[in-house]
Amino acid sequence: MDHGHVTRRTPSCRLLFLLAGALLLAFGLRVCQLPAQSLWYDEGVSWHMTQKTLPDLTAWTARDIQPPFYYYLLWSWVRLAGTSEYALRFPSVAFGLLTVSLVWALTRRLWGTRAAGLAVVLVTISPLHVYYAQEARMYTLLTWLGLLSSYLLVRLTGTGQPPVVHPARVVARRRRLMGTLYVLSSAAALYTHYFALFLLAAHGMYLAYRWLRLGCPPIACSAARAVAGIGAAIGLLYAPWLPYQLARYGEDASYWPGQLKLDEVISKLFIAFGLGETVKETLGHQLAVGYGALSLLSLAVLIYAAARRAGHKRPFHDAVDGLVFSLLYLILPVALILALAMQVPKFNPRYAMLASPAFLLLLAAGLSLRFPRRLGQMLNVVQVAAIAFVFVTSAMSLANWYAPYRTNQFNKADFRITAQLVRERIQPHETVLLSSGHMFPAWAYYYGWSGWHRLPDIEIVDVHAMLDMGVGERLGELLRQQRGVWLVRWQNQVTDPFDVLPLYLGTFGVQDDYGQFWQMELRHYRLTPGNHYSVEAFITQPAEVTFGDQIELLGMRQLDHDRLALIWRTLAAPTTDYTVFVHLLDAQGKTLANADHLPALSTSLWRPGHILPDQVHLTAPPGLLAGQYQLEVGLYNAQAPGMPRLAARGVAAAGDRALLTFTVGHDAAGTAEAEPPRR
């Protein structure tokens, strides 16, 4: 696009010093305490990929939720730098610094040097960008590749400040180079994360806007051919991996079905883009309102500024091209990610990080414009206050992140100290069980590859592999000759929501050690060799009652004076989230205590064949006499009118409930307590 003989001004020395200073500050923030945090699960996976051969790495990622490009880079890097926590995380630091530099280039082209200077400062101190620059994952690489593709598209379309005029031959050569780089960076982004496709969709929409705005000039046909060629080249490079991406969209079992709340998701996005991952949720929601207001203020200022420029130095449409591009860059990827999450309800704000540069760019552009006259002075005061708000809240979030490791509430899951403690205390004839077997990469990084077993035995998180009482046979095999076992728990709400392993081990063993670290839980049990881990051995009071031909109550076990476990078996997949009722009755049928509750996992998510221990806390009234009391158990639909109960049939059935026995006895102090469970 011909802009005439207008040249861009060279940045002043002051701005160059600002850029250099920002890069130094960005580097310092990103390497400060870089190895302090333990590697968590995702980072453990990154390390695990570097230990594989390239064919095995490729095969793994074909089954996982991220494609392999980042892992290829990390695989190559660790062969030069090693696999320490510092080395594993340093590539993220490098891509974070590249992002800072490229934010300068893109913002300067779209909004000028003043905005570029502020944008560089904002991305330098961005808690989100600092946080993920200290994580051995692909998010800073994805953000940089998306930013690079966006910058190249701006250059290819002539958006923003007019470039230096060069001879036509030089311009054509540069366009070919930029087109080639755009193809490569876009394909690399697709091979880094599947959501890069949504940013390319925003690029496509911007191209459509440009053609409509230009009114299909004579060069439209050649431009269309060039765009088609670029799109075809990206598609050709990505075609070998496309089937795996489509499979992941259709078969991802790393989440429970559900529904996202749009207002909560949007609030979390403002929190993440403005404050990162290191603010308390309550305070974050309050500050998110401020960032939402700043976004609206910046947008209003930019629209006002574009309207004022209409008919002056540039046409109105030229003045808003940068705004349209930035809004598409920010909004469309986020909107498409949310649309997908409505169908596949798995969402984390980091998935939208590739759009975060546009958020910072728009803030910088809106908060850096200056206006004359009294209204302009008022706006300038507001802008200064807004910039101060961003600086103060960012500093607060960063201070939370750099707090002392031992007291930092925002620590990642501490696999390091958990593994260290087990290695120091484990005795001969003891083993380790990993509850959430997919945690093994992070565990192996710190503990080694021997002396542990994973339950469930999975490599990639899969909610369908949830533990149930059927794991008893496997437990018997693993613990047959063991005198003790260390149980390491993480993400139990996904793989062991009913606490199957603690129930089995606590029933047939004695827990004598317990520790809780950041997001981790550690238990030790003394065992007697020869224990028989099975549903039949666990149940002390059989019931065999079927409810509505969907769920069977096999029986119960009284665990202590106020806790029992109901053992359910799913016969057919329930379509309703049923509520369990448990009532303690006296001889006259009067209710003494009740414990209506929803199970640890909604019944609509139970799969046929599951045998699940539903733990119930039932507090008997004070002064209850020793003896046997009746317990009635059943299921009802709390969402339906009248809350109907499911019909019951079986050995211990009575209409719409099962009848069991609850025994209460006196201890030495004369207080009521449950009869101890038999072993």
N, C-alpha and C positions, 0 to 999 in steps of 0.2 A: 504494500500500500504506500503510495507516494505522499510524503508529508512536506515536500518542498525542501528548501535549503536551510532548515532549522536544525541546529545542533544542540545536543544536550550539554548542559554545563558540567564541568568537571567538579567532583565533590571537593569541598574545601578541606584544608589540612585538619581543621577542627573536627569535621565529620569523619575523616579517616582515623583520627585518634579515637573518636568515639567508637567506631567499629572495632578497632584493635583492642580497646579497653573492654568492650563488651565480650569479645571472643576470649580474652584472658579471664574475665569474670565467669563466663559460661564454663570454661574449662575447669576453673577452680571449684565452682559449685558442683560440677558433675563428677569430679574425681574425689571430692571431699568425702572421707569415710566410705569409699567405694566398696571395700571388702568387708565392712563392718557387719552388714546383715548376712544372715544365713541364706544360702540358696533355698528358694522354695520350690514347690513341685514343678511349675512351668520351666524354671531355670534348670532344674534337674533334668528335665526332658531335653533341653538344649545341650547340656553336657553329654547326656546319653547318646544323642545323635552324633557327637564328635567321636564316640568310641566305636561306631559302626563302620563298615565298609560303605562306599558310596552307593552300590546297588541296594544294600540292606537299608540304608538311610532313605533312599528313594521309595522303597517298598513300604517302609513305616509311614512316611508322610502321605502316601497314597491312601492309607487307612485313617489318617488323623485329620484334624480340622484345619491344619495349615499346610500350604505347599512348601517345597523344599529350598527355595533360593537362599533364605537367611541361613539355614542349616549348612548349605554348601559353603557359604562364606565363613561361618564360624568353624566348620570342619577344617578349612584351609588355615585359618588364623591360629588355631591352637597348636598346630604342628610347628609354628614359629614361636609362639608366646607361652605355651603351656596351658594347663587347665586350672590354674588357681582361680579363686573368685574374682580377683582383680582382672586377670587375663580374659576370663569369660565375659565380663561386663564391659571391657574397654571398647569393643566395636560399637556398642550402643552410645558410648561417650562420643566417639568419632562422628557417628552419623548425627548426633545432636549438635555438634559444632558445625557440621556442614549445613544443617537446617538453619542455624543462626545466620550464616553467611548468605544463604539463598533467600531468606526472608528479607534481608537488606535489598538484594537485587530486585526481587519481585515488587516489593512495596515502593521502592524508589521509581520504578518504571510506571506503576499505576498511579501513585499519589504524590511523588516528589520526595526530596531528600529529608525534609522535616519529618514527614510521616515515617520514612524509612528509619531514621534515627530512633524514633520512639518505638517502632515495631521491633527493632533489634533489642532494645532494652527489655521490652515486654517478654519476648521469647527467651531471652537470657535468664530472667528471673522467674519464668513460668514454672510453678510447682509441678504441673503435669509433665512438662518436658524434662525437668530435672529428675523427677521420680523414675520415669521410664528410660532415661539415659543411664540409670544405675541398675538396670535389670537386663539380664542376659536373654532378651527376647527380641522379636522382630519389629517392635512398634516404632522405634526411632528410624529404622531403615525404611519402613513403609511410609512414614511421614515425609522423610527426605525425598524418596522416589516420587511420591505424589506431588510434592512441592516442585521438584525438578521438572516433571511432566507439565505441570501447570505453567511454570515460567517459560518453558519452550513453546507452549501453545500461545501464550501472550506474545512472544516474539514472532511466531509464525503468522499470527493474525494482525500484527501491527497495532495491538491494543496498547493504550497508555501514552506516555510521553513520546513524541516523535524521535526516531533514532537519527544518528548521523547519516547523511546521504552519501551513498557510495555508488560507484558505477554499477550498471545493471548486471554485468557479469559477476561482480563480487557479491551482489545481493543474491543472485540465483545460487551461487555456490554456497553461501551461508545458509540459505533456506534448505538446500539439500542436506547440509550437515545437521541443521537443527531438526529437520524431519527425521533423519536417521536416528539422532539422539532421542527424539520423542518416542519413536517406535521402541527403541531398546529400553528406555526408562519405564515406559508403560508396561511392556511385557515383563520386565523385572518386577514391577510392582504387583502384577497379577500372580507371578510366581512366589511372591512374598506373603500375600494375604488375599483371600478370596474377595474381601470387600473392596479391594482396589477397583474392581469392576464398576462400583457405584461412582467413584470419582471420574472414571472415563465416561460414564453416562452424563455427568455434569459437563464435561468437555464437549461431548457431542451436542448437548442442548445449547451450549454457548455458540458453537459453530452455526447451528440452525438460526439462532437469534441474529448473528452477524449477517448471514445471507438475507434474512428478512429485512433487516435494517438497511442494508445496502441496496435493496430493491433489485437483486439479481443483475448486476452490471455485466458487461461483456466478458469479464474475466471469470465469471461464475463457473462456466463450464470447466475451465482449466483448474480452478480451485477445487471444484467438486471431484475432478479426477484425482487431484493430489490427495484430498482427504480420503477418497475411496482407496487409494493405494496405501495410505498410511494405515487405515483400518484393516485392510486385507493383510498387510505385513504383520500387524500385531496379532491378528487372528491366526495367521499361519504359524507364528512363533509359539502361540499358546495352545494350539490345537492338540498337541500330544497330551496335555494335562487336563483338558476340558472334561473328558468323561469322569475323572476322579472328582472334579469340583461338583459336577451334577450329582454324583453319587452321594457326596457329603451333604448336600442340601436335602436329599431325600432320606438319608439313613442315619443322621446324627443322633446317637443315643446317649449323649453326654449331659442331658438335661431331663427334667420331668416336664410333661405337658402342663400347660397352664396359660395364664393370660396376664399380659403386662398392663400396668396402670400408666397411661400416657402422661399424666401430670407428674407422677413421681419420676418417670424416666427423663422428662425434659428438665426437671429440677436437678437431677443427678448430672445431666450433661452440663448445665451451667456451673455446677459445683466443680466438676472435673476440669472443664476448660479454664475456669478462673482460679481454682484453688487446689486442683490436683486431687490426690488421694489421702491427704494428711490433715484433714479437719474433721472434727466430730460432726456426725450427721445433723444434729439439731442446729448447731451453729452454721453448718454448711448450707442448710435450706434457707436460713435467714439471709446469709450473704449472697446466695444465689439470686435473690430478689434484686439486690444491688447490681449484680452483673447483668441481669435481664434489663434493668433500667438503663445501664450504660450502653448496652447494645442498641436499644431503641433511640437513645440520645445520639449515638454515633450515626445511626442510619438517618435520622432526621437532619442532622447537620450536613451529611454528605448529599442528601437530596436537595437541601436548600442551597448548598454551594453549587451544585450542578445547574440548578435553575438560574442562579445569578450569572453563571458563565454562558448561558444560552445566548447565542447570537454575537458573542464577543470574539475571543481568541479562537475558539473552536465551536463547531456546531453542537447543539444540545446533546444529540445522540452520542457523539464522540466523548462528551464529558461524562456520560453515565456508563460507558462501556466497562470501565474498571469496576464500577459498583455492581453491574449485572454479573460480571465474571466472579467477583468476590462472593456475592450472595449465592450464586449457583455452586461455587466451590464449598461453601459452608452448608447450605441447606439441603441440596439434593442428596449427597451421600448419607447425611444423617437421616433424612426422610426415608430413603430406601432401606437403610439398616433397620430402622424402626418398623417399617412395613414388613420386612422379613421376620423380625422378632415377634410380630403379632401372630405369624403363622408358626414360627419355630421359637418358642418363648425362652430364648437364651440371650441375655444382653448384659454387657458390661461397658461403661463409658470408654474404656480403652479401645474398643472396637471402632469408635468414631474418631480416634485421635488423628487420623489422616486428614480430617477436615479442620482441625484446631488451628493451623496457621491462618486460615481465612478469618477465623474469629479474632485472633490477635491483630491481623492486618486491618480489619474493619475498625476495631477499637482505636488502633494507632492513627488511622486516617481521620476518623471523626474527632479525636481528641487533640489532634495537632494542628487543625485548621485555625487560622486567625481571621477575625472579622473587624472591620472598622466601625466607628461610631459607637453610640451608647449601648445599643443592643449587642454589638460585637463585644464590647468590654464585659458585659454581663455574661455572655456565653463563654468568654475566655476564662472568667473566674470559675464558672461551673466546670469547664474542662480541666482546669488546674486541680480543683477539688476531686474530680473523678480520677485523674491520674494518681493523686495522693491515695485515694481509696484502693486502687489497684496495687500500688507499691506496698501499702501497709498490710493488706490482706495476704499478698504474696509472701511478704517477709514473715508473717505469722505462720503461714503454712510451712514454709521452709524451716522455720525454727522448730516446729513440731517434728519435722523429718530428721533434723540433725540433733534432736534431743539425745541424751546419753542412752546407749543401747539397752542397758538393763532396765530403764524406766520408760522406754519409748512405747507408748500404746499403739503406735502404727507399725510395729515390727512385722516383718513377714514371718510365716510359719517357721519355727526354729528347729529345723531338722538337725542342725549342727550340734546343739547342746544335748538334744535328746539322744542322738547316736553316741555322743561322747559318754553320757551317763551310763548307757547300757554296756558299752565296751568296758567301762571301769568296774561294773558290778556283776556282770554275768558270770555264772559259775559253771563248772563241768556238768554235763547232763541237763543243760538248760538250752532253750532255743528262743527265737524271736518270731512273733506273729505280727504281720503288718495288716491292720484292719483298714481297708482301702488299698487293695493290692496295687493299684496303679501308681501309688506314691513311690514305688521302688526306685526310680531313677535318682530322686533326691536322697533317699535313704542310702543307696549304694554309694553315692558320691562320698558320704561321710563315714559309713560303716564298713563298706566293702561288699563283696558279692556272695559271701558264704555266711551260714549260721542263721538264716531267716527264711520265712515262708510268707507268701502273700495270700490273703483271703479277702475278697474273691481273687482267684488267680487270673487277673486281667492285666493287659499292658496299657490300655487306653480306657479312660473312665467310661463306664457303661451302666446306666441305672437299671438295665434289665438284669444285670448280674448281682443285684441286691442279695445280701446274705439272708437265709432263713434257717429254720431248725434242721434242715437237711444237711447243713454243713457239719453236723455232728460226726458223721462217718469219716470225713476228711480230718477232723480234729483228732479222732481216735488214732488214725494212722500217724499223724505228725507228732503226737504226744505220748505214744505207746511206751517208750523207754525214758521219758523225760521226768525229772524231779521238779522242774520249775519252768515257767514260761513268762517272757516279757511281752506284753501286749502294747503295741504302738498304734495309737488311734489318730486319724486325721480325716476330715470330711466324712464323718460317720453318718451325717444326715443324708448322704447320697448312697453309701454302700452298706451301712448297718444301722438304719434308723431305729430298729427295734432292739438294739443292744444285744444281739444274739450271742456274740462272743463273750462279753462280760457275764451274761447270764449262765452260759455253760460253764465257764471257768470258775465263776464264783460259787456255783452249785457243787461242782465236783472237785474243787480245790479251795485253797484259803488265800485270800488276797492279803499280802503283808507289806506292800509298798505302793505308793501312788504319787505321781507328780504331774503337774500341769504347767506347760510352758506356752510360749506364744502360739496359739492355735493348735497345739499338740497336747496329747494326753498319754501318759505312760503308767502302766499298771504291772505289778509283778504278782504271780500266783505260785504258791507251793502246791505240788501235785503228788498224788499217790499213783504210781505206775499201775496200769491195768484198768483204769476207769473206763466205763462204757458210756460214750457220749451219744445219746439217741433221744428221740422224742419220747419213746416209751419209758426210758429211765428218768426223764425229766418230769413227766406228768405223775403226780401223786394222787390225783382224783379224776379219773376218766369221766367224760360226759357223753360224747358221741351224739350231739344234737345238731341237726341241720336247720338252717334258717333260710327260708325262701328259696331252697334249692340252689343257693349261691355260695353260702359260707357255712362251714361246719365248725362247731366248737368241739375240739377233741378232748379238752379237759383243762385242768388248772394245777398250779403249784403255789402254795402259800410260801412266800419268800421270807417275811419277817412279820412283826406284830401289826404293821399297817400297809403291807405291800403284798400283792399277789400277781401272778402271771397267768393270763388266759391264753390258751394255745388254739389259734384259729387255722383252718385250712380252707383255701379258696377252691371252690368247685367249678364255678363259672365266673368270668370277669364281671364284677359288679359295675353297673352304670351310674350308681348313686354313691355319694359320700355319706355313709351311715354313721350314726352316733351309737356308741356302746353305752348301755345302762348296766350298772352294778349296784344292787341294793342289798343291804344287810337287814334281815328281818328277825324279829323275835318269834316265840312260839305262837303268838296270836296273829302273826302276819303284819305287825306294825313295823314301819321302816325306822331303823335305828341310825342308819348312815347310808349315804349314796355317793356314787362316784361316776356320774355320767361324764363321758369324755369322747373326744375324737381320737382315734388311734394315731400313733406316731407318723403314719403315712396314710393318706386318704384311701378309703376302701376302693374308690374308682381306679386307683393305680395298682391294686393288687392283681397279680397274674395267676391264672389257674395253676394249681399245684403248689403254690406258696404255703408254707407252714410258718406262722408268725406268732411270736410271743408278745402279747399286748400287756404291758405292765400297768397295774392299777394301784393307786394310793387310796386306801380306804381307812379313814380315821374313825375308830370306834369311839362312842361317847365315854366320857370319864366315869369311872365307877362301874363299868359293865361287869357283871358277874362272870366267873369262869364257866365254860361249857361250850356246847356246840350250837351254832346259829345257822340259820338258813341264808343262802346267798342266791339271789335271782339275777340272771344275766340274759341280755338280749340285745337286739339291734332295732333302731327306729330311724325314720327319715325325718330329720328336724326341719327340712326345707318344705315339706309337703303339708297341706292343711290337715290339722289334727294330729300331726306327727305320728303316722301309723307305724306300728311295730311289724316286723317280719314274723310270719308264722313259724313255729318251731315244731320239729318232730324228732323223736329219737328216745334213747334209753332214759335220759334225765329231763325230758321235755315236759312242759306243762302249759299248753296253749301257745302263748307267744314268748315264752322264756324257758331258760334252763334253770334247774334247781340244783344247787351244790351246797356243800357244808363248809362253814368257816369256824375253826376251833379257837377259842380264847381260853388262856390259862393264867394263873397268878404266878408272878416271880417272887423272889424272897422278900421284896419290899412291899408286896401286896398290890402292885399295879398290874393292870391288864396288859397282856402281851400275847402275840400269836404263838401257837405251838411251833417249835423250830422245824424246818423242813427236814424230811428224811433223806438220807444219802445212801 
